[in-house]
Amino acid sequence: MTTSTATQFIAFFGATGGCTNACLVHTLKAGFFATALARTPSKLTDMLLAQGLEKSIIDTQLTIVKGDIADLLAIKSVLTNNNTFESTAADSVQIASQIISGIGGTPQMRMSLSKPMTIDNPEICATTTKNIIQALQEIYSAHPSTTQHKPSIAVISTTGVSDVREDVPFGFRTFYHVGLAVPHRDKKEMERLVSENASSTGVFRGAVIVRPSLLKGDQSVKSGKGWQKLKVGKEDKPAVGFTVHRADVGQWICEQVVKTGGESYFGQKVTLTN
Ligand SMILES: NC(=O)c1ccc[n+]([C@@H]2O[C@H](COP(=O)([O-])OP(=O)(O)OC[C@H]3O[C@@H](n4cnc5c(N)ncnc54)[C@H](OP(=O)(O)O)[C@@H]3O)[C@@H](O)[C@H]2O)c1
């Protein structure tokens, strides 16, 4: 396990996933400190080394916490500055300035005409969000001074879940609205929880909901077309397209949320497509 001692850091969940791994690579390259939850820490380290990051950067800027999203203690360690949260003196607790989550389940096909696709954990996104909220509530309760530095959150959701405007191209609508009904119910609940908890009395300072179109490619930051070539929309005026590269989504989140603080997108549901 590597450990950072920085005061400002970004907490990552799902950093072995394509979009979030690309975002973490750009974040570390830009000199930020970060923490990350990983079920298999060596998988994350290997992915970062394969992206061309130097081991010294990983060792000095990143703290990897081994754990599952069901493990509240591990989540609290990711959200704070150390891995022994329960024994930490009150005034030494630091809290992440931003949370980036790209947690998602593994798609699975099943014998059903009405709902042919499900995922291995159909409530993974909602469960992750609930657990992050509970972890923050426990941190605030144990260390009230941390409420002065509440983190913002950016979550990766999907197109096809808007109640305001259709954001899926015509040719994909049956696939999205029928085939992906199970994972989309989970994404909608995640969005609801995030939005509800980003008010002035909520656990988050602000929230950015990122809705990519169908993801293609992998995390490699050398692939993709570059974040500046993305079409970017808002919920009432979405950018409609078929696919978007994972590497570009991750880079957009780093450039427009991590590096800027994300304030200009707080409260928004941002569609991204190539
Ligand atoms: N597929 C699409 O076309 C599409 C379109 C729009 C949005 N999305 C959504 O966009 C998000 C990012 O997708 P992606 O393809 O970049 O990433 P991904 O491959 O779906 O990565 C999922 C991440 O979640 C982690 N994870 C899963 N279950 C976990 C658990 N119980 N505890 C801790 N970590 C857990 C995985 O860790 P491990 O490495 O340990 O498995 C991995 O880091 C996902 O939510 C996805 O559903 C997908």
The ligand as an SDF file (V2000), in Angstrom:
LIG
                    3D

 48 52  0  0  0  0  0  0  0  0999 V2000
  -21.0930    0.1730  -21.0460 N   0  0  0  0  0  0  0  0  0  0  0  0
  -21.5990    1.3070  -21.4800 C   0  0  0  0  0  0  0  0  0  0  0  0
  -21.7960    1.5190  -22.6820 O   0  0  0  0  0  0  0  0  0  0  0  0
  -21.9500    2.3970  -20.5000 C   0  0  0  0  0  0  0  0  0  0  0  0
  -22.5760    3.5220  -20.9680 C   0  0  0  0  0  0  0  0  0  0  0  0
  -22.8160    4.5700  -20.0750 C   0  0  0  0  0  0  0  0  0  0  0  0
  -22.4460    4.4360  -18.7450 C   0  0  0  0  0  0  0  0  0  0  0  0
  -21.8640    3.2970  -18.2950 N   0  0  0  0  0  0  0  0  0  0  0  0
  -21.4520    3.2320  -16.8880 C   0  0  0  0  0  0  0  0  0  0  0  0
  -20.2730    4.0170  -16.7520 O   0  0  0  0  0  0  0  0  0  0  0  0
  -19.5630    3.6100  -15.5720 C   0  0  0  0  0  0  0  0  0  0  0  0
  -18.0880    3.4110  -15.9350 C   0  0  0  0  0  0  0  0  0  0  0  0
  -17.9780    2.3770  -16.8940 O   0  0  0  0  0  0  0  0  0  0  0  0
  -16.5190    1.8170  -17.3000 P   0  0  0  0  0  0  0  0  0  0  0  0
  -16.7710    0.8640  -18.4250 O   0  0  0  0  0  0  0  0  0  0  0  0
  -15.5820    2.9320  -17.4360 O   0  0  0  0  0  0  0  0  0  0  0  0
  -16.0550    1.0340  -15.9910 O   0  0  0  0  0  0  0  0  0  0  0  0
  -16.3590   -0.4910  -15.5620 P   0  0  0  0  0  0  0  0  0  0  0  0
  -15.5300   -1.4060  -16.3700 O   0  0  0  0  0  0  0  0  0  0  0  0
  -17.8360   -0.7040  -15.5340 O   0  0  0  0  0  0  0  0  0  0  0  0
  -15.7240   -0.4700  -14.0870 O   0  0  0  0  0  0  0  0  0  0  0  0
  -16.4700   -0.7380  -12.9660 C   0  0  0  0  0  0  0  0  0  0  0  0
  -15.6300   -0.4280  -11.7350 C   0  0  0  0  0  0  0  0  0  0  0  0
  -16.4160   -0.7030  -10.5810 O   0  0  0  0  0  0  0  0  0  0  0  0
  -15.6150   -1.5270   -9.7170 C   0  0  0  0  0  0  0  0  0  0  0  0
  -16.4860   -2.3640   -8.8910 N   0  0  0  0  0  0  0  0  0  0  0  0
  -17.5120   -3.1470   -9.2960 C   0  0  0  0  0  0  0  0  0  0  0  0
  -18.0750   -3.7480   -8.2330 N   0  0  0  0  0  0  0  0  0  0  0  0
  -17.3770   -3.3210   -7.1400 C   0  0  0  0  0  0  0  0  0  0  0  0
  -17.4830   -3.5780   -5.7510 C   0  0  0  0  0  0  0  0  0  0  0  0
  -18.4200   -4.4220   -5.2570 N   0  0  0  0  0  0  0  0  0  0  0  0
  -16.6180   -2.9740   -4.9190 N   0  0  0  0  0  0  0  0  0  0  0  0
  -15.6510   -2.1460   -5.3960 C   0  0  0  0  0  0  0  0  0  0  0  0
  -15.5040   -1.8520   -6.7050 N   0  0  0  0  0  0  0  0  0  0  0  0
  -16.3680   -2.4430   -7.5550 C   0  0  0  0  0  0  0  0  0  0  0  0
  -14.7610   -2.3540  -10.6590 C   0  0  0  0  0  0  0  0  0  0  0  0
  -13.6890   -2.9140   -9.9370 O   0  0  0  0  0  0  0  0  0  0  0  0
  -13.0220   -4.3380  -10.3120 P   0  0  0  0  0  0  0  0  0  0  0  0
  -11.8900   -4.0060  -11.2470 O   0  0  0  0  0  0  0  0  0  0  0  0
  -12.5630   -4.8700   -9.0070 O   0  0  0  0  0  0  0  0  0  0  0  0
  -14.0710   -5.1880  -10.9720 O   0  0  0  0  0  0  0  0  0  0  0  0
  -14.3560   -1.2690  -11.6360 C   0  0  0  0  0  0  0  0  0  0  0  0
  -13.3270   -0.4840  -11.1030 O   0  0  0  0  0  0  0  0  0  0  0  0
  -20.2430    2.3300  -15.0940 C   0  0  0  0  0  0  0  0  0  0  0  0
  -21.1180    2.6460  -14.0330 O   0  0  0  0  0  0  0  0  0  0  0  0
  -21.0540    1.8960  -16.3220 C   0  0  0  0  0  0  0  0  0  0  0  0
  -22.1990    1.1570  -15.9580 O   0  0  0  0  0  0  0  0  0  0  0  0
  -21.5920    2.2780  -19.1570 C   0  0  0  0  0  0  0  0  0  0  0  0
  1  2  1  0
  2  3  2  0
  2  4  1  0
  4  5  1  0
  4 48  2  0
  5  6  2  0
  6  7  1  0
  7  8  2  0
  8  9  1  0
  8 48  1  0
  9 10  1  0
  9 46  1  0
 10 11  1  0
 11 12  1  0
 11 44  1  0
 12 13  1  0
 13 14  1  0
 14 15  2  0
 14 16  1  0
 14 17  1  0
 17 18  1  0
 18 19  2  0
 18 20  1  0
 18 21  1  0
 21 22  1  0
 22 23  1  0
 23 24  1  0
 23 42  1  0
 24 25  1  0
 25 26  1  0
 25 36  1  0
 26 27  1  0
 26 35  1  0
 27 28  2  0
 28 29  1  0
 29 30  1  0
 29 35  2  0
 30 31  1  0
 30 32  2  0
 32 33  1  0
 33 34  2  0
 34 35  1  0
 36 37  1  0
 36 42  1  0
 37 38  1  0
 38 39  2  0
 38 40  1  0
 38 41  1  0
 42 43  1  0
 44 45  1  0
 44 46  1  0
 46 47  1  0
M  CHG  2   8   1  16  -1
M  END
$$$$
